[in-house]
Amino acid sequence: MSSGWIASDAVTVSRFATSGPFEGPVVDPATHPFDQPDNLRLWADEPRVTAIFTELAQGLSFPAERRTEKAGLAYTDLDARTPRRQALLMLRAPDRAILNRQMELVAAYADLRGDRGAEILAQMAPPVDFWAGVIGLQAHRHKKTLQVMDLAFSLAVHVEMRFKHMFAVVRPVELSPQIQPMIATPGHGAWPSGHATEAFIMAHVLASLLKAARPGRKHHKGNEATEVQLQRLAARIAVNRTVAGVHYPVDSAVGRMLGTVLGQFLVARAQGGQMREHGFDGLKFHGPDGEPLDFEPQQPLDSGAGSVHGKPHRIDAGPLLSWLWQDAIKEWQ
């Protein structure tokens, strides 16, 4: 549609010339039932995503144990008859001794800046083009998928920023003037890595979406190969932040954990499912003799500093997110 003062002035003159005397309401528009998911079809993309995000984030909380300096993520279904808080994740940050040893790895990764500089700069914004290259995402065909991705990114930022504030872990540049990051150091804490969190939630959500759209043995190999590529891309994005000099490997390790848990949560809220509590203890992120550990994306989540425990608990689907999820599935069928 036209925009700007010229178009506005032209429409005003046209209306004056053509509308005639006002006759009052003459059109009987369709009515829409109260608080129904299908009303989402009426809205533009941005307000639709905003409305769904309010449902997705509702009930999330950040319980803290100040004595042990642990912080968690929990979910309460506020629409249930008897709301009960369900633990999703518990985190404890690495101490200064571990960060000091991690600096050896941060300094070594700087040698890769010449090779990865273009990637690092391109990935400062949400790297949609990178994900599109893996799954064949096209803006004109996959509009609802892009909105699901927008929700995943927003959820990751919503949660990671709370944890960054709680743990207040210093950046590598604050420990050594020799790191000299190749990009501006972000104005928030290092742990967990936001890029890693956002990358791994995206990898999990996209893989889950494609599995839902292409179930059965016929598509098993294709879904499996796609999931491998998505995980590799997520790991690459995470490591690039260490190459840039703004993150430690331990930031990526916990970001992988957090992103995966958030991905599981989003998918559960989209189609219903079960989740178990996860944990990551940064004080355990070291070798047998205290040596620094690198980020190993192939390592199981329930090994080393990570843990998965407790009985699975049910997460019910939210009607708004479920509506968008089903439309996104149809885009891949």
C-alpha positions in Angstrom: 0.0 0.0 0.0 1.1 3.6 -0.6 2.6 5.5 2.3 3.7 9.0 3.1 2.1 12.4 3.1 1.4 12.5 -0.6 -0.7 9.4 -0.5 -2.5 10.5 2.6 -3.3 13.9 1.0 -4.5 12.1 -2.2 -6.8 9.8 -0.3 -8.2 12.7 1.7 -9.1 14.6 -1.5 -10.4 11.5 -3.2 -12.7 10.7 -0.2 -14.1 14.2 -0.2 -14.9 13.9 -3.9 -16.4 10.5 -3.9 -17.9 9.5 -0.5 -21.1 11.6 -0.6 -23.3 12.3 2.5 -22.6 10.0 5.4 -25.3 7.3 5.7 -24.1 5.6 8.9 -23.0 2.0 9.3 -24.1 -0.1 6.3 -21.7 -3.1 6.5 -22.2 -6.0 8.8 -18.7 -7.5 9.4 -18.1 -11.0 10.6 -17.8 -11.3 14.4 -15.0 -13.3 16.0 -15.5 -15.4 19.2 -13.8 -14.4 22.4 -10.2 -15.5 23.0 -10.0 -18.2 20.2 -6.7 -19.2 18.7 -8.0 -18.8 15.1 -8.3 -15.1 15.7 -4.6 -15.0 15.2 -5.2 -15.2 11.5 -6.6 -11.6 11.7 -3.3 -10.0 12.9 -0.2 -8.8 11.3 3.0 -10.9 11.9 4.5 -8.8 14.7 1.4 -8.5 17.0 0.6 -12.2 16.3 4.1 -13.2 17.5 3.8 -10.9 20.5 0.5 -12.4 21.5 1.8 -15.9 21.3 5.0 -15.0 23.2 2.9 -13.8 26.2 1.5 -17.3 26.4 4.9 -19.0 25.9 6.6 -17.0 28.7 3.7 -17.1 31.1 4.5 -19.2 34.1 8.3 -19.2 33.8 10.2 -18.3 36.9 13.8 -18.2 38.1 14.1 -19.8 41.6 17.5 -18.9 43.2 19.5 -20.5 46.0 21.6 -17.7 47.3 23.6 -19.7 49.8 24.9 -22.0 47.0 24.7 -19.4 44.3 22.5 -21.6 42.1 19.7 -20.4 39.9 17.1 -22.3 38.1 14.3 -22.2 35.5 10.9 -23.5 36.4 7.5 -23.6 34.8 4.0 -23.3 36.4 0.9 -24.0 34.3 -1.1 -21.1 35.7 -4.2 -22.3 33.9 -4.2 -25.6 35.7 -6.8 -26.3 38.5 -4.0 -26.9 40.9 -0.9 -25.0 39.6 2.4 -26.7 40.5 5.9 -25.5 39.8 8.0 -27.9 37.7 11.7 -27.6 37.7 13.3 -27.4 34.2 16.9 -26.5 34.9 19.4 -25.7 37.7 22.6 -23.8 37.0 25.8 -22.9 38.9 28.4 -20.7 37.4 32.2 -21.4 37.2 34.4 -19.6 39.7 37.3 -17.3 38.9 39.8 -20.1 39.1 38.1 -22.0 36.3 37.7 -18.8 34.2 41.4 -18.0 34.6 42.3 -21.5 33.2 39.7 -21.1 30.4 41.6 -18.0 29.2 44.3 -20.2 27.7 41.7 -21.6 25.3 40.2 -18.2 24.6 43.7 -16.9 23.6 44.4 -19.9 21.4 41.0 -19.6 19.6 42.0 -16.1 18.5 44.3 -17.7 15.8 41.1 -18.5 13.9 39.9 -15.0 13.5 41.4 -14.6 10.0 39.4 -17.5 8.8 36.1 -16.9 10.6 35.9 -13.1 10.6 33.1 -12.9 8.0 31.0 -15.5 9.8 31.4 -13.8 13.2 30.3 -10.5 11.8 27.4 -12.0 9.9 26.3 -13.9 13.1 26.1 -10.8 15.3 22.5 -10.5 14.1 20.1 -13.5 14.3 21.7 -15.8 11.7 18.6 -16.7 9.8 20.4 -17.1 6.5 22.6 -19.8 8.0 19.6 -21.8 9.2 17.9 -21.3 5.8 20.9 -22.8 4.1 20.5 -26.1 6.0 16.7 -26.6 5.8 15.8 -24.8 2.6 13.9 -22.0 4.3 12.3 -19.5 2.0 10.5 -16.4 3.2 7.6 -16.6 0.7 6.9 -20.3 1.6 7.7 -20.5 5.3 6.2 -17.4 6.9 4.8 -19.3 9.9 8.1 -21.1 10.4 9.9 -17.8 10.5 7.5 -16.7 13.2 8.2 -19.9 15.2 11.9 -19.0 14.9 11.2 -15.5 16.1 9.5 -16.9 19.1 12.4 -19.2 19.8 14.9 -16.4 19.6 12.7 -14.2 21.9 12.3 -17.0 24.5 16.1 -17.5 24.5 16.8 -13.8 25.0 14.1 -13.6 27.7 15.7 -16.4 29.8 19.4 -15.9 29.0 19.4 -12.3 30.0 17.9 -13.1 33.4 20.7 -15.7 34.0 23.4 -13.4 32.8 22.3 -10.8 35.3 22.0 -13.3 38.1 25.5 -14.8 37.6 27.3 -11.6 36.5 30.3 -13.5 35.0 33.0 -11.2 33.7 34.1 -11.2 30.0 37.5 -12.4 28.9 38.6 -8.8 28.1 38.2 -8.0 31.8 40.8 -10.7 32.7 43.5 -9.9 30.1 44.4 -6.9 27.9 45.9 -9.4 25.4 42.6 -10.9 24.3 41.6 -7.8 22.4 38.2 -9.0 21.0 37.6 -8.5 17.3 34.1 -7.2 18.0 32.7 -4.9 20.7 32.2 -6.8 23.9 28.4 -7.0 24.7 27.2 -5.0 27.6 26.0 -7.9 29.7 27.5 -10.9 31.5 29.3 -13.8 29.7 27.6 -16.8 31.2 25.6 -18.4 29.7 26.5 -17.5 26.1 23.5 -15.9 24.4 24.5 -16.9 20.9 25.0 -20.5 22.0 21.6 -20.5 23.8 19.9 -19.0 20.7 21.7 -21.4 18.3 20.8 -24.6 20.2 17.2 -23.7 20.8 16.9 -23.0 17.1 18.6 -26.3 16.2 16.2 -28.3 18.5 13.0 -26.4 17.4 13.7 -26.7 13.6 14.6 -30.4 13.9 11.5 -31.0 15.9 9.3 -29.1 13.4 10.6 -31.0 10.4 10.1 -34.4 12.3 6.5 -33.4 13.0 6.0 -32.5 9.3 7.8 -35.6 7.9 7.1 -38.5 10.3 7.7 -42.2 9.6 10.5 -44.3 8.3 10.3 -42.8 4.8 11.8 -39.6 6.1 13.9 -41.0 8.9 17.3 -40.6 7.2 16.6 -37.2 6.0 15.4 -35.9 9.4 18.4 -37.5 11.0 20.9 -35.9 8.6 19.2 -32.5 8.9 19.4 -32.7 12.7 23.1 -33.4 12.5 23.7 -30.4 10.3 21.6 -28.2 12.6 23.6 -29.3 15.6 26.9 -28.7 13.8 25.8 -25.2 12.8 24.7 -24.4 16.4 28.1 -25.5 17.7 29.9 -23.5 15.0 28.0 -20.3 15.9 28.7 -20.9 19.6 32.5 -21.5 19.1 32.7 -18.4 16.9 32.0 -16.2 19.9 35.0 -17.7 21.6 37.1 -17.1 18.5 35.9 -13.5 18.6 37.2 -13.1 22.1 33.9 -12.4 23.9 33.2 -15.9 25.4 34.8 -18.8 27.3 34.2 -22.4 26.1 32.3 -23.0 29.3 29.8 -20.3 28.2 29.0 -22.3 25.1 28.7 -25.6 27.1 26.0 -24.2 29.3 24.4 -22.3 26.4 24.0 -25.7 24.6 22.3 -27.0 27.7 20.1 -24.0 28.2 19.2 -23.8 24.5 18.3 -27.4 24.3 16.1 -27.2 27.4 14.3 -24.2 26.1 13.9 -25.9 22.7 12.3 -28.9 24.5 10.0 -26.5 26.4 8.9 -24.6 23.3 8.1 -27.9 21.5 6.2 -29.2 24.5 4.2 -26.0 24.7 3.5 -26.3 20.9 2.4 -29.9 20.8 2.4 -31.3 24.4 5.2 -33.5 25.8 7.3 -34.5 28.7 10.4 -33.0 30.2 13.0 -33.9 32.8 15.0 -31.6 34.9 18.5 -30.7 33.6 21.5 -29.2 35.4 24.8 -27.7 34.7 27.5 -27.1 37.4 30.2 -24.7 36.2 32.4 -25.6 39.1 32.8 -29.1 37.6 33.8 -27.9 34.2 37.5 -29.0 34.4 39.6 -32.1 33.7 40.8 -34.7 36.3 43.8 -32.5 37.3 42.0 -29.2 37.1 43.0 -28.6 33.4 40.7 -26.4 31.3 38.0 -28.1 29.3 37.0 -27.1 25.8 33.4 -27.1 24.5 32.6 -30.5 23.2 29.2 -30.4 21.4 29.2 -34.2 20.9 29.3 -34.9 24.6 26.0 -36.1 26.1 24.1 -33.5 28.1 24.1 -35.8 31.2 27.9 -36.1 31.4 30.7 -34.0 32.9 29.3 -30.8 34.3 25.8 -31.6 32.9 23.1 -33.7 34.4 19.6 -35.0 33.5 17.6 -36.3 36.4 14.2 -36.9 38.0 11.0 -38.3 36.5 9.6 -36.9 33.3 6.8 -34.4 33.9 4.0 -33.4 31.5 4.0 -30.0 29.8 0.7 -29.2 28.1 0.4 -27.4 24.8 -0.7 -23.8 24.7 -3.6 -23.1 22.3 -1.9 -20.0 20.6 1.5 -21.6 20.1 -0.2 -24.8 19.0 -2.1 -22.9 16.3 1.1 -21.4 14.9 3.0 -24.7 15.1 0.4 -26.6 13.1 0.4 -23.9 10.4 4.2 -24.1 10.3 4.1 -27.9 10.0 1.9 -27.5 6.9 4.5 -25.3 5.2 6.8 -28.4 5.1 4.3 -30.9 3.8 
